[in-house]
Amino acid sequence: MSQENQAVSIKVLKGAPYLVKGPITLIHTDGREEVMESAHLCRCGASGKKPFCDGTHAKIGFEKE
């Protein structure tokens, strides 16, 4: 099955990041493309590794559904 035909899912983890399961292509603001099978993407806004989660949500008490 080609990459275009495989399902992508996005799961909201309670009090934590988005879990994206791919295959996915992440296009950064500088145009660089990163292909990966999964990623934990920040949704608290405080990660030092945006767009990826670095665990800061636990330190700041992020509790969104």
C-alpha positions as CSV (number, residue, x, y, z in Angstrom):
1,M,0.0,0.0,0.0
2,S,1.4,3.4,-0.9
3,Q,1.9,6.2,1.6
4,E,-1.1,8.1,0.1
5,N,-3.5,5.2,0.8
6,Q,-2.6,4.5,4.4
7,A,-4.8,6.0,7.1
8,V,-3.6,8.8,9.3
9,S,-5.1,9.1,12.8
10,I,-4.9,11.9,15.3
11,K,-5.7,11.1,19.0
12,V,-6.1,13.8,21.6
13,L,-4.3,12.6,24.8
14,K,-6.0,14.0,27.9
15,G,-3.7,16.6,29.5
16,A,-1.0,15.7,26.9
17,P,0.0,16.1,23.3
18,Y,-1.7,15.1,20.1
19,L,-0.6,11.6,19.0
20,V,-0.4,11.5,15.2
21,K,0.0,8.1,13.6
22,G,1.0,8.1,9.9
23,P,2.6,7.9,7.6
24,I,2.8,11.7,7.8
25,T,4.9,14.4,6.2
26,L,5.5,17.4,8.5
27,I,6.3,20.6,6.6
28,H,8.2,23.0,8.8
29,T,8.0,26.8,8.5
30,D,11.3,26.9,6.6
31,G,9.8,24.4,4.0
32,R,11.8,21.5,5.2
33,E,9.9,18.2,5.0
34,E,10.1,15.5,7.6
35,V,8.5,12.1,6.9
36,M,7.7,10.0,10.0
37,E,5.4,7.1,11.0
38,S,4.2,8.9,14.2
39,A,4.6,12.1,16.2
40,H,3.6,13.6,19.5
41,L,2.7,17.2,18.7
42,C,2.5,19.9,21.3
43,R,-0.9,21.3,22.2
44,C,-0.1,23.1,25.5
45,G,2.0,25.8,23.6
46,A,4.9,25.6,26.0
47,S,7.2,23.0,24.4
48,G,10.7,24.0,23.7
49,K,10.8,21.6,20.8
50,K,7.7,22.8,18.9
51,P,5.9,21.5,17.0
52,F,6.9,18.4,19.0
53,C,6.0,17.6,22.6
54,D,8.9,17.7,25.1
55,G,6.9,16.9,28.2
56,T,6.5,20.5,29.4
57,H,2.7,20.0,29.7
58,A,3.3,17.9,32.8
59,K,5.5,20.6,34.4
60,I,3.0,23.4,33.8
61,G,-0.1,21.5,34.8
62,F,-1.8,21.4,31.4
63,E,-5.1,19.6,31.9
64,K,-7.3,20.1,28.8
65,E,-9.4,17.2,27.5
